Amino acid sequence: MESTSQLVWGIIFGAIGVGFFVYGKRQKAIVPLVTGIALLVFPYFVSNLYALLLVGAGLLALPWFVRI
């Protein structure tokens, strides 16, 4: 991570990812579970701040648009 803002956004998306993961595991819902795992992992692989925000926002919106 190159900047402080990337670190902070990574922590925020990771914390939200833990919430999605726990919710998906308890409710046995696959979409929030997979979204939570993705939110936990993707900040390690994205080095651009704008890409981090774009991918994070997309992953946060995913459970509201995909209902399985």
N, C-alpha and C positions, 0 to 999 in steps of 0.2 A: 504494500500500500504506500502510495507516494504522499498523500496529503492527509491532514487531520480530518477533513470533511469526509473523505472516503472511509476512514476508520469509523467515524461516528455513524454514517449512514449504514455501514456494514453491521454495526452493533444493533442499530434500530431494526433493520430487516431481519437480523438473526433473532432478536427478541420476539418479534411478531411471528417469525417462523416457528419458534418453540411453542407459542400459543396455538398456531394452526396444527402443529404436530400433535400436541396433547389432545386438542379437541377432536382431531381426526381419529386418533387412536381410541379414545373413550367412546366415541359415537360410531366407531367402525365405518367411517366415511373415507373413501379412498382419495377423493379430490383434495380435501383439506390436509390429509396426511402427506400426500406427495408434494403439495404446495409448500407445506412446512419444511419438508426436507430440502426442497429446491431453494427456499429462502435462506436456509441455514448454510447451504453450500456455495451458492453462486457468487457471493462477494469475494471469495478467494480467487475466482477465475476472471473477474471483470476488473480491468485496470483503469478504465476511463470513468470519470465521475458521472458524466451525462448518460453513458450506457448503463451504469450501475442504477441510476435513478429510473431510467426507462424500463429496464428489465424488472426491477423491484416493483414498480407500479403495475406493470403487466401481470406479474405473479400475484400481487395483492388483489387484483381485479378478477383473476381467474376463477376462484370459487363462486363468485356471484354470477358468472356467465355460464359455467359448466356445472350442470346439476345431474349427478348420476346417482 
